Amino acid sequence: MSRLPDIEATPMTDAQRRVFDMIASGPRGVVQGPLRVWLHSPDLAERAQALGAFCRYGTSLPAKLSELAILVTGAHWRAGFEWHVHAPIAIKAGIAPAAAEAIRAGRDPGFTDPAEAAVHALASELWRTRAVSEATYARAVAALGPTGVVDLVAVLGYYGFISMTINAFAVALPEGAPDPFA
């Protein structure tokens, strides 16, 4: 962290330690990046990490589609830490490396899979225009169903929050990692 002292640089409060341990023992297994920032406000950290656990591991969307939405969000916000963490996860989940690179560079990834194309279209349009057209919405509902679209918007909102935290607090990339947006 360049704008806040690292949460472990000074003794944590009991509330901070409780939330730190909760995150570390959960599905993430680590407390890194924006989660470390949020620990400066342990009540926020507790609630945000719970929403994040749902958005990452509990939605109706397959991992590939959630990770695609996260990539679109990270690229929109040019959140290097987010991209660094999630691009490899997205590729492992099934997003083509060339598609991930196109998203990072702001180009059309040319998805042919209807669900991938619908997620990319809705996420890109919502971030770019702050709205979703009737055609894009209908395409997303056809591909994902109403619950899937609600979950998709939740993923976008949560990872927008993550990306804003990364950018506002200048969350650094791990030592030696290149900045994907430099």
Secondary structure, 3 states (H helix, E strand, C coil): CCCCCCCCCCCCCHHHHHHHHHHHCCCCCCCCCHHHHHCCCHHHHHHHHHHHHHHHHCCCCCHHHHHHHHHHHHHHHCCHHHHHHHHHHHHHHCCCHHHHHHHHHCCCCCCCCHHHHHHHHHHHHHHHHCCCCHHHHHHHHHHHHHHHHHHHHHHHHHHHHHHHHHHHCCCCCCCCCCCCCC
